[in-house]
Amino acid sequence: MIKWVKARNELFEMTSKDGIFYAKILLFGEYSIMCDSMALTVPYTHFRGELSFINDDKYTDLKFAEKSNKSLRGFVKFIKGLQDKDELLFDLDLGQLFSDIESGLYFESTIPQGFGIGSSGALVAAIYEKYALNRIGRNDSTSYNKLIILKKIFAQMESYFHGVSSGMDPLNSYLRNPLLIKTNQHIERVGIPREFSKGGGIFLINTGKPGKTEPLVNLFFDKCKHEKFSQLIKEEMIPFTNKSIDAIIKGDFIEFFRNLKSLSIFLFSHLKPMIPSAFLDIWRLGIDSGTYYLKLCGSGGGGFLLGFAEDLEKARKLLNTQDVEIIPVSKFN
């Protein structure tokens, strides 16, 4: 059943504009969602993108626009290949899309690529909204079946960029709401209460280099072929993830940070290849001091790291001693 859980004074309240598609942050569920854990994803309005045309009365980086246009040419060939094999899950106005690409269509975006915050997801959502025929609208997608159909469509479209996609990034960008994924067949729009941990908050750390999703996802799947690792995912990573999600939605401060710490330790111990080596000591410092806890933001390997702190200012000061700047995402009341 799809439902909307409304919380007073929500942590990720936002207004939306047609044609604008935001980045996302996967608060919980990186990798474990592939093994049927819950996941929680939220829109991140600091970064955004929209479809535009080269030289369409806009001042932009011409090389960026041309590169984006070239990428769209590859993407539309992929979509046409699916259509020719009668495998495309939805009807798309390919003629208009081809024509617009020839006229200089590109995705004007401030969302950094390879940083785990949904750059390809925002692009996929934008293409779907503008060119899908008989598309499922945001207001229509409150029904269970339509939301699941959207997720499958987006997973197929985004697979061009990552090889494998859950479809959640474009779904979050398209709906512009926090989404709780309980299973592949159970998704809810949720509210996250702001009255959670006074002075605490959520932040990002920029590792300074992009990550590459596909090789790290393949590495994870290879590790899962080993029974011992697979058991650890089922018995530790998934429960820590699910309990953290339950606690943040309920506003249970103590339970949240207890499970978050366990999850951060698990990631440090068992998914170390996904953590940039320059940040291993910084990750460990948070655990040892209890001042903050870090997680992967997306597949890892670079991009952003995601942090949570009971006292955001205390975390900032400690990280400053390590020459690390934090980017606040949301503050708790």
C-alpha positions in Angstrom: 0.0 0.0 0.0 1.3 3.5 -0.9 0.7 6.1 1.8 1.7 9.6 2.7 3.0 10.0 6.3 2.7 13.6 7.2 5.0 14.9 10.0 4.7 18.2 11.7 7.6 20.5 10.8 9.2 18.2 8.4 13.0 18.0 8.0 12.8 18.0 4.2 10.0 20.4 3.4 10.3 21.9 -0.1 8.5 23.6 -2.9 8.8 22.4 -6.5 8.8 24.0 -9.9 7.9 22.4 -13.2 10.9 21.5 -15.3 13.3 21.6 -12.3 14.7 18.3 -11.1 16.7 18.1 -7.9 19.5 15.9 -6.7 18.8 13.3 -4.1 20.5 11.9 -1.0 20.2 8.2 -0.2 20.1 8.5 3.6 20.1 4.8 4.1 20.1 1.7 1.9 23.3 2.0 -0.2 24.2 -1.5 -1.4 21.9 -3.2 1.1 18.9 -2.2 -1.0 20.2 -4.7 -3.5 19.8 -7.4 -0.9 16.2 -6.4 0.1 16.9 -4.0 2.9 14.7 -0.9 3.4 16.0 2.4 2.0 15.3 6.1 2.6 15.9 8.7 0.0 15.3 12.4 0.1 15.5 15.3 -2.4 18.4 17.7 -2.1 17.4 21.0 -3.5 20.9 22.6 -3.3 21.7 21.0 -6.7 19.3 20.9 -9.6 19.0 20.5 -13.3 16.6 21.2 -16.3 16.5 20.5 -20.0 17.6 23.4 -22.1 19.0 24.2 -25.6 22.4 25.4 -26.5 22.5 29.1 -27.2 18.9 29.4 -26.0 19.4 32.9 -24.5 21.4 31.3 -21.7 24.9 31.9 -20.5 26.5 28.5 -19.8 29.6 26.4 -20.2 29.5 25.6 -23.9 31.8 22.6 -23.6 29.6 21.2 -20.8 26.5 21.7 -22.9 28.1 20.0 -25.9 29.2 17.1 -23.8 25.7 16.8 -22.3 24.2 16.8 -25.8 26.6 14.1 -26.9 25.7 12.0 -23.9 22.0 12.4 -24.8 22.7 11.1 -28.3 24.1 7.9 -26.8 21.2 7.6 -24.4 18.5 8.0 -27.1 20.2 5.3 -29.2 20.0 3.0 -26.1 16.3 3.8 -25.8 15.6 3.2 -29.5 17.4 -0.1 -29.2 15.0 -1.2 -26.5 12.0 0.1 -28.5 13.2 -1.8 -31.6 13.3 -5.0 -29.6 9.9 -4.2 -28.2 11.4 -4.1 -24.7 10.8 -0.5 -23.8 8.4 -0.3 -20.8 6.7 2.9 -21.9 5.8 5.0 -24.9 8.3 7.8 -25.8 8.1 10.5 -28.4 11.4 9.5 -29.9 10.9 11.6 -33.0 10.6 14.8 -31.0 13.5 13.8 -28.8 15.8 13.0 -31.8 14.8 16.4 -33.3 15.4 18.3 -30.1 18.8 16.7 -29.6 19.8 17.7 -33.2 18.6 21.3 -32.2 21.0 21.3 -29.3 19.1 19.8 -26.3 21.2 19.3 -23.2 20.7 19.0 -19.5 21.7 22.2 -17.7 22.7 20.9 -14.3 24.6 21.9 -11.2 24.5 18.3 -9.9 28.1 17.0 -9.8 28.5 13.8 -11.7 29.9 10.8 -9.9 29.3 12.2 -6.4 26.4 9.9 -5.4 23.6 12.4 -5.4 21.6 11.5 -8.5 22.9 13.4 -11.5 21.7 10.7 -14.0 18.5 10.3 -12.0 17.5 13.9 -12.4 18.2 13.7 -16.2 16.1 10.5 -16.5 13.2 12.2 -14.7 13.4 15.3 -16.9 13.4 13.2 -20.1 10.5 11.2 -18.9 8.4 14.2 -17.9 9.0 16.0 -21.3 8.9 13.1 -23.8 6.9 10.2 -22.3 3.6 9.7 -24.0 0.6 9.0 -21.6 3.1 9.6 -18.7 2.2 8.9 -15.1 1.9 12.3 -13.4 3.2 13.1 -10.0 -0.3 13.3 -8.6 -1.3 10.1 -10.3 1.5 8.1 -8.8 -0.1 7.8 -5.4 -1.6 4.5 -6.4 0.4 1.5 -5.6 0.6 0.0 -9.1 1.5 3.3 -10.8 4.4 4.0 -8.4 5.8 0.5 -9.0 5.5 1.0 -12.7 7.3 4.3 -12.5 10.1 2.7 -10.6 10.5 0.0 -13.2 10.5 2.5 -16.1 13.1 4.6 -14.4 15.3 1.6 -13.6 15.3 0.6 -17.2 16.1 4.2 -18.4 18.9 4.7 -15.9 20.5 1.4 -16.6 22.2 3.1 -19.6 24.3 5.1 -17.1 25.1 2.5 -14.4 24.5 -0.9 -15.9 22.2 -1.7 -13.0 19.7 0.7 -11.4 17.0 0.4 -8.8 15.1 3.3 -10.3 15.0 5.1 -7.0 17.1 8.2 -7.9 14.9 9.3 -10.8 11.8 8.4 -8.9 12.8 10.6 -6.0 13.7 13.4 -8.4 10.5 13.0 -10.3 8.2 12.9 -7.2 10.2 15.4 -5.1 9.4 13.8 -1.8 11.2 11.7 0.7 10.6 8.0 -0.1 10.7 5.0 2.1 11.4 1.7 0.2 10.3 -1.2 2.3 10.7 -3.8 -0.5 10.8 -3.6 -4.3 7.1 -3.8 -4.2 6.3 -1.4 -1.3 7.2 2.3 -1.5 5.8 5.1 0.7 6.1 8.8 0.6 7.1 9.8 4.1 7.7 12.8 6.3 10.8 13.1 8.6 10.2 15.0 11.8 12.6 17.9 12.5 12.1 17.7 16.2 14.8 15.0 16.6 18.1 16.1 18.1 18.4 19.7 19.0 21.7 21.1 17.6 22.3 18.0 15.6 22.1 17.5 11.8 23.0 15.9 8.6 26.0 17.0 6.5 28.1 16.1 3.5 31.9 15.9 3.1 33.3 16.4 -0.4 36.1 13.8 -1.1 37.3 15.9 -4.0 37.0 13.3 -6.7 34.1 11.5 -8.4 33.4 7.9 -7.9 32.5 5.2 -10.5 29.3 3.4 -9.7 29.4 0.3 -12.0 32.8 -1.2 -10.9 32.0 -0.8 -7.2 28.5 -2.3 -7.6 30.1 -5.3 -9.5 32.6 -5.6 -6.6 29.8 -5.8 -4.1 28.0 -8.5 -6.1 31.2 -10.5 -6.3 31.7 -10.2 -2.5 28.0 -11.4 -2.1 28.9 -14.6 -3.8 30.8 -15.6 -0.7 28.5 -17.1 1.9 30.2 -15.5 4.9 29.9 -12.0 3.4 26.4 -12.6 2.3 25.5 -13.7 5.8 27.0 -10.6 7.3 24.8 -8.5 5.0 21.7 -10.3 6.1 22.5 -10.5 9.8 24.2 -7.1 10.4 24.0 -4.6 7.6 20.4 -5.0 6.8 19.1 -4.9 10.4 21.3 -1.8 11.2 19.9 -0.1 8.1 16.3 -0.9 8.8 16.4 0.0 12.4 18.1 3.4 11.6 15.3 4.2 9.1 12.6 3.2 11.5 14.1 5.4 14.3 14.6 8.5 12.2 11.0 8.4 10.9 9.7 7.9 14.4 12.0 10.6 15.8 13.6 8.2 18.2 16.9 10.0 18.9 18.6 7.3 21.1 17.7 4.3 19.0 18.7 6.2 15.8 22.3 7.0 16.8 22.8 3.6 18.4 22.1 1.8 15.1 23.8 4.5 13.0 27.0 3.9 14.9 26.8 0.1 14.3 26.1 0.7 10.6 29.1 3.1 10.3 31.4 0.5 12.0 30.1 -2.2 9.6 30.8 -0.1 6.5 34.2 0.7 7.8 35.0 -2.9 8.5 33.4 -4.7 5.5 33.1 -2.1 2.7 36.4 -0.4 3.0 37.2 -0.5 -0.7 34.2 1.9 -1.2 35.7 4.5 1.2 38.4 6.8 -0.3 41.6 5.9 1.5 42.3 9.5 2.4 39.2 9.5 4.5 39.6 6.3 6.4 41.2 8.0 9.5 38.5 10.7 9.4 35.8 8.0 9.3 37.4 6.2 12.2 37.8 9.4 14.2 34.0 9.9 14.2 33.4 6.5 15.5 36.0 6.6 18.2 35.0 10.1 19.4 31.2 9.6 19.0 31.1 13.1 17.7 29.8 12.1 14.2 29.2 9.0 12.1 29.9 8.7 8.5 28.2 6.6 5.8 28.6 6.2 2.0 26.6 8.6 -0.1 25.7 6.4 -3.1 28.2 3.8 -4.2 31.3 5.5 -2.7 34.8 5.4 -4.1 34.7 9.2 -4.2 32.0 11.9 -4.4 30.4 12.8 -1.1 30.4 11.1 2.2 27.3 11.5 4.3 27.5 12.4 8.0 25.2 12.6 11.0 26.0 14.4 14.3 24.2 14.8 17.6 25.9 18.2 17.8 26.6 19.6 14.4 28.8 22.5 15.6 31.0 20.1 17.7 31.4 17.9 14.6 32.3 20.8 12.5 35.1 21.9 14.9 36.5 18.4 15.2 36.6 18.0 11.4 38.2 21.4 11.0 41.2 20.1 13.0 41.5 17.5 10.2 41.3 20.2 7.5 37.8 18.9 6.5 35.0 21.2 5.7 31.4 20.0 6.1 28.4 21.0 3.9 25.3 21.1 6.2 22.2 19.5 4.6 19.6 19.8 7.4 19.6 20.7 11.0 17.5 19.1 13.7 15.5 21.3 16.1 
